[in-house]
Amino acid sequence: MALKHERTLAVALPNRPARERTARRQRNIARIILLAPAIIVVLATTTYPLISAALVSLRDWNLTYSPNPQAWVGLRNYSNALQDTSFINAIEVTLEFTVVSVALSMVLALAMALVLYKPGRANVLTRSVLILPFAVSAALKGYSWRFMLDPGYGVYSKMIGFLFPPAQGYLWFTQKSWSLVFLAMSEVWGWAPLMALMFIGGLSAISPEIFEAARVDGASAWTVFVHIMLPLLRPILFVAMLLKIIFSLKVFDQIVTMTGGGPGDSTQTLNYYVYQTAFRDLNMGYASALAIVLVIVLSLFSFVYVRIVIGKAE
């Protein structure tokens, strides 16, 4: 009986690694099958267009002259961008818009979070509606702000005229600086509440005992904010700032519906300039080169953002 058991065990042991390999292979196949639809969609909607745009950026292609890509020109489209004053202006406008919108969003979001993070029925109700401005589409925000700043019947224009009578009936979108400011404010209106919710989550995670100990030691509210809250919120602040920078660099919808890139080219960001080059000037080769430049910039910020998020998760 013992001899029979030893023979059975000797036969079973060599087969055990084989069974494990088979099971592992089956699990991997199942994962691939489950991921296949998503991978196909990503390849069809992201990877293929990106590779196609990269190839077109190396060719001379203007739809005015030919429906098909023409001769290979190498990096000439990229070198032309360095000498293009409109491209340089678009970069400057994009940076100005990004700095203003990110700074205002961070400051207002932090102020709202400091007011609303404490428990309370009114605060809970207010938090629940903070997400609503962000849920409004960017195109609709642009139309709404343009309507509300209309000198004839806009509610914002009327309020500004009431507080500052000299500004009554002022044509805001005829001035370069004011057009960019209000464009940034329309972006802040949607993003600041969302970022406030992120900061509220961070503040709520801080132990109340830390604040209590600081008060017992005689720390002022300003000292608690600067030396306790800000250091503990630094990771969330940095992640929120990166996320806002990424979305600010690729702003498009509000420019189309609010300013149209004007007056002149004062609100023509890089993303909008790519659109104008492709669908107004029909210069697909040059527009593809500009789009690749924008993709590279966004990819760098996205890479940093993902690394930070993954690092926090680990």
Secondary structure, 3 states (H helix, E strand, C coil): CHHHHHHHHHHHHHHHHHHHHHHHHHHHHHHHHHHHHHHHHHHHHHHHHHHHHHHHCCECCECCCCCCCCCECCCHHHHHHHCCHHHHHHHHHHHHHHHHHHHHHHHHHHHHHHHHCCCCHHHHHHHHHCCHHHHCCHHHHHHHHHHHCCCCCCHHHHHHHHHCHHHCCCCHHHCHHHHHHHHHHHHHHHHHHHHHHHHHHHHHCCCHHHHHHHHHCCCCHHHHHHHHHHHHHHHHHHHHHHHHHHHHHCCCHHHHHHHCCCCCCCCCCHHHHHHHHHHCCCEHHHHHHHHHHHHHHHHHHHHHHHHHHHHHHC
